[in-house]
Each structure stands twice: as structure tokens, then as C-alpha cells.
Amino acid sequence: MNLVAIIPLFIFLVVIFLVGLYASKYVQSSKSFMQEYFLGERSLGGFVLAMTMTATYGSASSFIGGPGTAYTQGLGWVLLAMSQVVTGYFVLMILGKKFAIVTRKYKAITMVDFLKERYKSSVVVILSAISIIVFLFSAMAAQWIGGARLIESLTGMSYTTALFIFAVSVLVYVTIGGFRAVALTDAIQGSFMFVGTLILLIATVIAGGGISNIIADLAAENPNLITPFGAEGNLTPAYVSSFWILVGVGVVALPQIAVRAMSYKSAKSMHRALIIGTIVVGFIMLNMHLIGVFARPIIPGIDVGDKVMPLIALETMPAWLAGIVLAAPMAAIMSTVDSLLILVSSTVIKDVYMNYIRPDAKQQTVKRMSMAITAILGIIVFIMALDPPDLIIWLNLFAFGGLEAAFIWPVVLGLYWKTGNKYGAIASIIIGVGLYTLSDLLPKLLPAFTDMFQTVFKPFGMHAVVMPVVVSFFAYIIVSLLTKGKIPNELKPTY
Amino acid sequence: MQDNKQNWNKIANREALIGIGLAIFNFIWWYAFAYGLGSKDPEEYSYIFGLPDWFFYSCVLGFIVMVVLVIIVVKAFFVEIPFEDDEGEEQL
């Protein structure tokens, strides 16, 4: 890998760093440290809001893993990826104005804050905080590993050096700049992702001799590659459709996404974000995964999916341009990691420390603690990513589905259904996370009953996230109705 | 003041329902074209801009249609409401 391609990557890192410095001025001068550091003082405009949602959501999996799988599976995987277009408008429309009104009223800074005020139950708060810390911490570690591997493969540095560079650059701007730095850098990173995928798609189409030519090559190699059913014909409609829950509408319940739905300035910025977000997320997902498919006839025989993106960029364009384009996946990883870091930090500080350990902490203490915790969390992740424990890898696979199963109903029904109460929320969280975890654990512990578990946990061959989400819905409703009389009037929601 | 709040809640509820409606429409469009046209033998596919027709209609055109719908819905049905009702004292 030559130097010319590395330079744009480093310029990119420097720019991101400067943005962090700029944002840290707000942190220093703000009269409300918590609001600023963890929520950017609810001041995001439409463009930044759309970009930070898209960029937080589009992670290593959509930029490295996704195109790699599309390379193997063909157009069927692009179809699956397009289930994500819905996130562009659904999250903001569903949480939307209600969330903005209610969280302002509650003065909530985190999603857990909202749950705390809505259900007035410390069990809900503790369960939520634990789920967030465990799942997102693992997700974060996995993203760091992805970021370091990318730098490693681009620059030829050792994994440890690459990880160190990645960790330091993220840690510095998140620690000093807080949420505002995260959102602003997300906007830059999102723009890189948008432009990078466009350039790379064009280069790939040209290198392949036009779309018709590429599709003909694919069909000649294996006709299944151009069907919706995947290379082996095993992507069933039920399986592909169930991704509408995992990576589509279920995204509403991811705390790192939901917190953004309370961070914007006005209804006007939300309206702009709806339009921009839908365009950007659809454009990036479509192009990114098409690149993976189109790369197949151009550079056949790649067996490690994660290498498809870097290789096709280096193959189809001059080194300096490849460097710029490859800043896109780098941007995707960083923009996810930074959001997770600030979110886990806010959970530790706001939801645990200030709720239960030192409710009377002074502003100055909270400020120092927040920055220290953010830095310490980053360092722990760094150490874990050096030699990732199996538990982290395993938990990461569950992170998104697990959080969705835990939070989708307590958040959504909590907003729109007044009868919903803490018992319903507790039941929903425990059952959602429990079933989702069991769906993977049980077949491993009792391999003899694998078939039975498949029918129970993955009916019709759907993804394992569907069943827990459905069951926890009924758990929330039924338990809330049964315990309706137990909630005194003054604890009922007032909006 | 109270009337206004009632009204804002109604607006918020209606917009959430619109979101669900859009998602359902989005899913049906995506599913119907993908599996309606895509279940044929690949040799019988027709092509639009070089892409198989099921893919073009489901993923490319479907995406464009959703963008247009979101723009129309936001411009025509979404109401700009104020979020801050009372400027209370800042917390921390």
C-alpha cells in the first residue's frame, strides 16, 4: 500500500480532530454541561441530524461486511439491504414530535431518563442501563476491531499500531467535544460516505464495462446471483423480510438512534432531516451493496468478504482517489464508535452515577467525571480490542437485536399508550432479551434439540429477532392490563 | 395553553400513524416487485438500465418513490409546532 493513498486518510483524521476542538469550546462555555455534553443542547439542525442518524447507523457492517456478503450472494443481498431505507423516515416519524415534546418536558437527556420518568421505576432504569452498557460496549469493541483491521490492511501497519491510531483519534475528539463533536464529525463522515460510495460505484461500473455487461457476467457465472434468492437460492422471502424488523423499523429502539430523536432544535429541522435522511440512507445502502455485487466479475475469487471494498477501490482507481474513497468506511466506523462511546458514557454517568451513587454531585464534579469516564471507557475498549475475548464477539452479534427486543415496546408504547406501565415494561424487557439470548444459547447447549429450537425461535425461517419482538409486545400489553389497578393515579403519565 | 398541548399531541399522533402507513406501503412495494417479478426463471428476466426488472422496480424505483412520498408527506401534512412550552430554569 503506497503513501499516496494514506495521505488522504490522515488529512481526514486531522479535520475530524479539529472539529472536536471546535466543539469543545461549546462544552467549556455551556451553562448546562449535561445538556451540552450528552445532547449538544438540543440544537441540531436538519442536515446534521439526518447525517448523524445515518452515519451512526451505517457502521462497519454496512461498509465492509455488507458489500462482502453482497459479493458472495448477489442482488438478493442488495434487496435485503434495501430494507434499511425505512429507517430514514420511520424513526423520526414514530418517535418524532411526541418524543421531542415529552423529553423536553421531562428534561430527559438519555433514553433511560425518558424511561425513568415515564415508568417511575428503578427496576426499569437498572435493567435498561445494564442492557445498554453490556450490549453497546460489545458492539463498540467489535467496531474498533473493524476500524483497526481496515487501517492495518490499508497501511500495512501492525494491528496494534493501527488500533492505537484509531483509538486515539476517536477518543480525543469524543472526550473533549462530547455529543456536539460526535454529531458534527458524523455530518462530515456521512458526507464522505455519500460521496465515496458514488465515486466508487461509478468507477466499478466503468471497470466492469457497463451495468449490462456486469449483469451478463454474473448471470453466466451463476444465474442465482441476479435473482432475489441468493447464490445458493437459500435466501427465502420470510428470512429476507424479517430484516425489516432487525435493520428496519426495529432501529427505533436503539438507544444511540433514539437519543438523536431528542437532540434537534425545531420541528423544521426534523422535517428537513426526514427528507435528507431518507435520501442519504437509501443512496448509501443501495450503492454500497451494488458495489459489492458488481465487484464480483471484476475481481473474482476473493474469499474474505471484508477485503472486497478495499480491493475494488485500489483496483479501479488511482491510489490518491482510492485513499479518499476508503476514508468512507473509516468514516462509517468512526461515526458509529463515537456515538456508542458517548452513549455508554452518558448511561454510566447520568443513569447510574447521578441516579444512584451521587444524585447531589456538583456541576464541576459531573463535568470532570463525564470526561474521565468517556476516556476510561475508551481505554477499556482499546484493551479489549487488543485481544478480543470470545464473550465480546458473541455479545456483539446480539447487540442490535437484543436492544431492539428490550426497548421497542417500552419506548414506543410508553409514548403512545397511557395504560402501559412499569410492570409491562419490565416484563417486556426481560422476555425480549431473554428469548433472544436463548434462541442462540439453547441450540448450543442442547444440540440434540436443534430442530425443535429452530421451529420455536425461527418460525418460517425468519431471523431470530422476530419472535422475541412479537412475544414481548404481548407481554407488555397483557402485563400492563393485568396490573392496571396497581398504579396509583399520581404516577400515571400526564402528557 | 392546554388546548394547544392537546392539539400538538394530536399532530404528533397523526404523524406517527403516517410513518406506519409509509412503512407498510414501502414494504408492500419492495416485496411485491422483488418476489412478483423475481420468482421467474432468470432467463426470462427483462432488463431496465441493465438491471433485472425485479431489482430495478423493487430497489431503485422503490427507493425513488419513497423519497418522493416522504417529501410530499412532509411538505403537505407535517405541521411545525413549537417544542418549548415554558422556559424553565436550566438543570445542570
Boltz contact constraints between the chains, C-beta under 6 A:
constraints:
  - contact:
      token1: [A, 32]
      token2: [B, 90]
      max_distance: 6.0
  - contact:
      token1: [A, 32]
      token2: [B, 92]
      max_distance: 6.0
  - contact:
      token1: [A, 34]
      token2: [B, 92]
      max_distance: 6.0
  - contact:
      token1: [A, 75]
      token2: [B, 55]
      max_distance: 6.0
  - contact:
      token1: [A, 79]
      token2: [B, 34]
      max_distance: 6.0
  - contact:
      token1: [A, 82]
      token2: [B, 59]
      max_distance: 6.0
  - contact:
      token1: [A, 85]
      token2: [B, 63]
      max_distance: 6.0
  - contact:
      token1: [A, 85]
      token2: [B, 66]
      max_distance: 6.0
  - contact:
      token1: [A, 86]
      token2: [B, 23]
      max_distance: 6.0
  - contact:
      token1: [A, 86]
      token2: [B, 26]
      max_distance: 6.0
  - contact:
      token1: [A, 89]
      token2: [B, 70]
      max_distance: 6.0
  - contact:
      token1: [A, 90]
      token2: [B, 19]
      max_distance: 6.0
  - contact:
      token1: [A, 90]
      token2: [B, 23]
      max_distance: 6.0
  - contact:
      token1: [A, 93]
      token2: [B, 15]
      max_distance: 6.0
  - contact:
      token1: [A, 93]
      token2: [B, 19]
      max_distance: 6.0
  - contact:
      token1: [A, 94]
      token2: [B, 16]
      max_distance: 6.0
  - contact:
      token1: [A, 94]
      token2: [B, 19]
      max_distance: 6.0
  - contact:
      token1: [A, 96]
      token2: [B, 15]
      max_distance: 6.0
  - contact:
      token1: [A, 97]
      token2: [B, 12]
      max_distance: 6.0
  - contact:
      token1: [A, 98]
      token2: [B, 12]
      max_distance: 6.0
  - contact:
      token1: [A, 100]
      token2: [B, 83]
      max_distance: 6.0
  - contact:
      token1: [A, 101]
      token2: [B, 83]
      max_distance: 6.0
  - contact:
      token1: [A, 104]
      token2: [B, 83]
      max_distance: 6.0
  - contact:
      token1: [A, 107]
      token2: [B, 91]
      max_distance: 6.0
  - contact:
      token1: [A, 211]
      token2: [B, 50]
      max_distance: 6.0
  - contact:
      token1: [A, 212]
      token2: [B, 50]
      max_distance: 6.0
  - contact:
      token1: [A, 215]
      token2: [B, 50]
      max_distance: 6.0
  - contact:
      token1: [A, 223]
      token2: [B, 42]
      max_distance: 6.0
  - contact:
      token1: [A, 226]
      token2: [B, 42]
      max_distance: 6.0
  - contact:
      token1: [A, 226]
      token2: [B, 52]
      max_distance: 6.0
  - contact:
      token1: [A, 227]
      token2: [B, 38]
      max_distance: 6.0
  - contact:
      token1: [A, 227]
      token2: [B, 42]
      max_distance: 6.0
  - contact:
      token1: [A, 228]
      token2: [B, 34]
      max_distance: 6.0
  - contact:
      token1: [A, 228]
      token2: [B, 38]
      max_distance: 6.0
  - contact:
      token1: [A, 237]
      token2: [B, 35]
      max_distance: 6.0
  - contact:
      token1: [A, 249]
      token2: [B, 23]
      max_distance: 6.0
  - contact:
      token1: [A, 267]
      token2: [B, 80]
      max_distance: 6.0
  - contact:
      token1: [A, 267]
      token2: [B, 81]
      max_distance: 6.0
  - contact:
      token1: [A, 268]
      token2: [B, 80]
      max_distance: 6.0
  - contact:
      token1: [A, 271]
      token2: [B, 74]
      max_distance: 6.0
  - contact:
      token1: [A, 271]
      token2: [B, 78]
      max_distance: 6.0
  - contact:
      token1: [A, 274]
      token2: [B, 70]
      max_distance: 6.0
  - contact:
      token1: [A, 274]
      token2: [B, 74]
      max_distance: 6.0
  - contact:
      token1: [A, 275]
      token2: [B, 70]
      max_distance: 6.0
  - contact:
      token1: [A, 275]
      token2: [B, 71]
      max_distance: 6.0
  - contact:
      token1: [A, 275]
      token2: [B, 74]
      max_distance: 6.0
  - contact:
      token1: [A, 278]
      token2: [B, 67]
      max_distance: 6.0
  - contact:
      token1: [A, 278]
      token2: [B, 70]
      max_distance: 6.0
  - contact:
      token1: [A, 279]
      token2: [B, 67]
      max_distance: 6.0
  - contact:
      token1: [A, 282]
      token2: [B, 63]
      max_distance: 6.0
  - contact:
      token1: [A, 363]
      token2: [B, 92]
      max_distance: 6.0
